[in-house]
Amino acid sequence: MLRVLIVDDSRMMRIMHARSLRQAGYEAEITEAGSGEEALQLFQPGTHDLVIVDWNMPGMDGVEFVRAARERERESGSRRTPFLMITSQSTEEQVYKAKDAGVDTLLAKPVTSEVLAATLDMLLTVRT
C-alpha cells in the first residue's frame, strides 16, 4: 500500500488528489495536512512513499515545507521521498525555485486526473 502525504490548504483539493490516486489504480493510505507547518509535524523521513504539495498556503508555503523536509531527510540519511508540487506558480523562475527546494516534479493547475496519474506512474516507477 502506498503511503501518501497530501498537503494543501484546500480540503477540496486534498479530496480531489486522493480521488485521483484511487482512479489511477493506487491503493493508498492517505495522510492530510492543511498547511506547511502541519505537514512538517507529520513528515518523518522514510514514512511516506510520495508527498503531493501545493505551493500557495498561508504561513509556511509549499516550497518552505519541501526545503525543511529535504533537510530532515539529509540529516537522517533517509531515502529521498518523491515530492510532486501542484500549483498555479509556473514561471521559469518559480519552477527553478521549486526544483532548488527539492521538488521532483511540478505540475501547473489545472491538472486532469489523467495527467496526475501519468505523472504519479512516472515518479513512482523511477523510485522503485
Protein Blocks (a to p, Z undefined) as FASTA:
>chain_A
ZZdddddfblklmmmmmmmmmmnopacdddddfbfklmmmmpcghiacbdcddfbdghja
fklmmmmmmmmmmmnopacdddddddfblcfklmmmmmmnopabdcdddddfklmmmmmm
mmmmmmZZ
